[in-house]
């Protein structure tokens, strides 16, 4: 085992011992055009970061978005649901913000951003990446 592998293994063991766990995924945050519609060919590259500690989860969207989205400012509480196939992250945003969630495939192949419409979750139809950050 090389030094880098040993260090990574040691950090993982420490995080487990402390009850803390962090994950990160590459993410595409799409820009809005003049009419308020999101444009498929214009996006910021960033990441979605999930931190879990002592049974509580928070998420952060890290992207150089220009005009800040007040609903995603800083770290926000999140509900996290894990299955063998997916990890679902639902940020708990302040009142007045549109509800959304990320459904990420655990095999690292990507995922979807879903929005809540009429009490149903539907995909927003954009490729957000959501692949494991390197």
C-alpha positions as CSV (number, residue, x, y, z in Angstrom):
1,X,0.0,0.0,0.0
2,X,1.5,3.4,-1.0
3,X,1.5,6.4,1.3
4,X,-1.4,8.1,-0.5
5,X,-3.6,5.0,-0.1
6,X,-2.6,4.6,3.5
7,X,-3.5,8.3,4.2
8,X,-6.9,7.9,2.5
9,X,-7.6,4.7,4.4
10,X,-6.6,6.4,7.7
11,X,-8.9,9.4,7.0
12,X,-11.8,7.1,6.1
13,X,-11.2,5.1,9.4
14,X,-11.1,8.4,11.4
15,X,-14.3,9.7,9.8
16,X,-16.1,6.4,10.5
17,X,-14.9,6.4,14.1
18,X,-16.1,10.0,14.5
19,X,-19.5,9.2,12.9
20,X,-18.7,11.5,10.0
21,X,-19.0,10.8,6.3
22,X,-18.5,13.1,3.2
23,X,-19.1,12.5,-0.5
24,X,-18.8,14.7,-3.5
25,X,-20.2,14.6,-7.1
26,X,-19.4,16.7,-10.1
27,X,-22.3,18.8,-11.1
28,X,-23.5,21.0,-14.0
29,X,-25.5,24.1,-12.9
30,X,-27.4,25.5,-15.9
31,X,-27.6,29.2,-16.6
32,X,-30.9,31.0,-17.1
33,X,-31.3,32.9,-20.4
34,X,-33.0,36.3,-20.8
35,X,-36.5,34.8,-20.7
36,X,-35.9,32.9,-17.5
37,X,-35.5,29.5,-19.2
38,X,-32.5,27.4,-18.5
39,X,-30.2,26.9,-21.5
40,X,-28.9,23.5,-22.3
41,X,-25.6,24.7,-23.7
42,X,-24.6,27.1,-21.0
43,X,-23.7,25.9,-17.5
44,X,-21.3,26.3,-14.6
45,X,-19.2,23.3,-13.5
46,X,-19.2,22.6,-9.8
47,X,-20.0,19.9,-7.3
48,X,-22.6,18.7,-4.9
49,X,-21.1,17.9,-1.5
50,X,-22.8,15.8,1.1
51,X,-21.7,15.7,4.7
52,X,-23.2,13.3,7.3
53,X,-22.3,13.5,11.0
54,X,-24.1,12.2,14.1
55,X,-27.2,11.1,12.2
56,X,-27.6,14.6,10.5
57,X,-26.8,15.5,6.9
58,X,-26.0,18.8,5.1
59,X,-25.4,19.5,1.5
60,X,-23.6,22.3,-0.3
61,X,-23.7,23.2,-4.0
62,X,-20.3,24.5,-5.0
63,X,-20.4,26.4,-8.3
64,X,-19.2,29.7,-9.5
65,X,-22.7,30.8,-10.4
66,X,-22.3,34.5,-10.8
67,X,-25.6,35.8,-9.3
68,X,-26.1,33.7,-6.2
69,X,-29.1,31.5,-5.7
70,X,-30.3,32.5,-2.2
71,X,-32.0,29.1,-1.8
72,X,-28.6,27.3,-2.1
73,X,-26.4,29.7,-0.2
74,X,-23.9,27.8,2.0
75,X,-24.6,24.5,3.7
76,X,-28.2,23.5,4.0
77,X,-29.8,20.6,6.0
78,X,-30.7,17.6,3.8
79,X,-32.8,14.4,4.0
80,X,-30.7,11.5,2.7
81,X,-32.2,8.2,1.6
82,X,-29.9,5.4,0.5
83,X,-30.7,2.1,-1.2
84,X,-28.4,-0.4,-2.8
85,X,-28.8,1.4,-6.1
86,X,-29.2,5.1,-5.3
87,X,-28.5,7.9,-2.9
88,X,-31.2,10.6,-2.7
89,X,-30.4,14.0,-1.4
90,X,-33.3,16.4,-0.6
91,X,-32.1,19.8,0.6
92,X,-34.4,21.3,3.2
93,X,-34.6,24.8,1.9
94,X,-36.2,27.9,3.3
95,X,-39.9,28.7,2.6
96,X,-40.5,30.1,-0.9
97,X,-37.8,28.0,-2.6
98,X,-38.7,25.3,-5.1
99,X,-38.4,21.8,-3.8
100,X,-35.9,19.6,-5.6
101,X,-33.7,16.6,-4.9
102,X,-30.8,14.7,-6.4
103,X,-31.2,11.0,-7.2
104,X,-27.6,9.7,-7.7
105,X,-26.7,6.2,-8.9
106,X,-24.3,4.5,-6.4
107,X,-22.3,2.9,-9.3
108,X,-20.9,6.4,-10.1
109,X,-22.6,6.6,-13.5
110,X,-24.6,9.8,-12.8
111,X,-28.1,10.7,-11.7
112,X,-30.9,13.1,-12.0
113,X,-32.2,16.3,-10.5
114,X,-35.9,16.1,-9.8
115,X,-38.3,18.8,-9.0
116,X,-41.6,18.6,-7.1
117,X,-44.6,19.4,-9.2
118,X,-48.2,18.8,-7.9
119,X,-46.8,16.6,-5.1
120,X,-44.9,14.3,-7.6
121,X,-41.2,14.1,-8.2
122,X,-40.3,14.6,-11.9
123,X,-36.9,14.8,-13.6
124,X,-35.9,18.3,-14.8
125,X,-34.7,16.8,-18.1
126,X,-31.1,18.2,-17.9
127,X,-27.9,16.2,-17.8
128,X,-26.4,17.5,-14.5
129,X,-23.5,15.1,-14.5
130,X,-23.7,13.9,-10.9
131,X,-20.7,11.6,-11.3
132,X,-18.3,11.0,-8.5
133,X,-15.8,13.8,-8.0
134,X,-12.3,12.9,-8.6
